[in-house]
Amino acid sequence: MNTTIFERQAPDPRAIAHSLEHVRSAVFWTEDVPERLRPRRPPLRGETTADLVVVGGGYAGLWTALLAKERDPARRVVVVEAHRVGWAASSRNGGFCEASLTHGDENGERRWPAEMPQLRRLGMENLDEIEAAEARYGIDFQFERTGQLSVAIEPHQVAWLEEAAAEAHADADAVLLDRNQVQATVASPTYLAGLWEQRTCGMLHPALFAAELARAAEERGVEIFERTQATGIDTPATGDVTVSTDLGSIRAKHVALATNAFPSLLRRNRLMTVPVYDYVLMTEPLTPEQLASIGWRDRQGLADLANQFHYYRLTRDNRILFGGYDAIYHYGRRVDGRYEHRPEAWERLASHLLTTFPQLEGVRFSHRWAGAIDTSTQFAAFFGHARSRRVAYAAGFTGLGVASTRFAAQVMLDLLEGVETERTQLEMVRRRPLPFPPEPFAAAGINATRWSLDRADHREGKRNLLLRGLDAVGLGFDS
């Protein structure tokens, strides 16, 4: 069995301990948003009515509410959120806003090959609309159209990059970098080659994005209620839908479900996603000398090509966010705050960052956190409607929802309105993925797959029988 670069060039354990000495468990993004942009909204008490109820106050729910008001300013739109706006994945992600609606071209080509030119175009149009949203709505979420740099950190990955470069579509504005070129761009001794797709990704501030979407929605008349747990949905044969909450109920013509990693109010979707926990570290702001030592002047989002991959980026004040690698599923499909505490994950991330940038030895981490990703078996969002088109849903973004939640919001509104659009005619939208099996089979299968992906990273990318079998039935996944 081979070793990976992170094992061959592991830093001194004392350097790891030093870097984590003063880290605390808190989400940097949330703390970085001014309180005036995160007002505490009251819960919904008693009974009320609306034209559209949106369940979930993350990106998908906020986009749905905002775009619904744009389509029909007269309709009453209500959002109910069990915690606070953007509390879950929408404030805990890395801020990579990617054009892909299919979790990368390879995943899309495997599942919807005939639609990929159309899906690429729709994804780029969607990203362009997000970039324009700051000016359109008079908001600021620190958007930078930097693109993303994928880096090879093992010899076998260089060929993967060359193949990806040959297949890159023109809109990506892709540049293949050899070893010297990539290290001149970002100075890591681990980089053997790079592919910089300059137009397909932007960086943004995740919690600020959620806060500003909420502000834009409220300015257009959307009502948002926090600390309001949706507990059930009742749809009689005809007439309005009733969403029950812990403190009351809402009767509405239409309901959009944007609960993502949390249990769906529709029984049919209970097995469609599983929550997988992702872990993140944030450094203190780099000194000018530290930043100069790594270059990174173009501020791209970065990711390596391992199956268990890392993603990392610079913040506006030049901190490094470093996350990924571990993706942990816990038996029972539960979203539980206890799963967010995993010291070994943060120690591993600290070690891997110091391997990537040994010149940063002495840097300290200020924040550590974790969150649940809503994973589907097709590794991209799925969509649908229920109860005579009175209910629509989207879920399963699998860690690539920052941009695609806007597309999902448009799809849900199309489905509720019963209109045929380019979006609703897509096979990607019309076809549901396979559900995950119930326990104990889900845990056994997911953990066996994760073990196999780790083994592939230690065998020059060679996939074992389990991974090849999943590939054959359309359930395979590459980072």
Sequence and secondary structure as in RCSB ss.txt:
>XXXX:A:sequence
MNTTIFERQAPDPRAIAHSLEHVRSAVFWTEDVPERLRPRRPPLRGETTADLVVVGGGYAGLWTALLAKERDPAR
RVVVVEAHRVGWAASSRNGGFCEASLTHGDENGERRWPAEMPQLRRLGMENLDEIEAAEARYGIDFQFERTGQLS
VAIEPHQVAWLEEAAAEAHADADAVLLDRNQVQATVASPTYLAGLWEQRTCGMLHPALFAAELARAAEERGVEIF
ERTQATGIDTPATGDVTVSTDLGSIRAKHVALATNAFPSLLRRNRLMTVPVYDYVLMTEPLTPEQLASIGWRDRQ
GLADLANQFHYYRLTRDNRILFGGYDAIYHYGRRVDGRYEHRPEAWERLASHLLTTFPQLEGVRFSHRWAGAIDT
STQFAAFFGHARSRRVAYAAGFTGLGVASTRFAAQVMLDLLEGVETERTQLEMVRRRPLPFPPEPFAAAGINATR
WSLDRADHREGKRNLLLRGLDAVGLGFDS
>XXXX:A:secstr
    HHHHT   HHHHHHHTTT EES HHHHTS GGGS       EEEEEEEEEE  SHHHHHHHHHHHHH TTS
 EEEE SSSTT SHHHHS  EEES SSSSHHHHHHH GGGHHHHHHHHHHHHHHHHHHHHHHT     B   EEE
EE SHHHHHHHHHHHHH  GGG EEEE HHHHHHHB  TT SEEEEESSSEEE  HHHHHHHHHHHHHHTT EEE
 S  EEEEE  SSS EEEEETTEEEEEEEEEE  TTS  SSGGGTTT EEEEEEEEEE    HHHHHHHB TT  
EEEE SSS EEEEE TTS EEEEEEEEEE TT    GGGG  HHHHHHHHHHHHHH GGGTT  EEEEEEEEEEE
 TTSS EEEEETTTTEEEEE  TT HHHHHHHHHHHHHHHHHT   TTTT HHHHS       TTHHHHHHHHHH
HHHHHHHTTTT   HHHHHHHHTT     
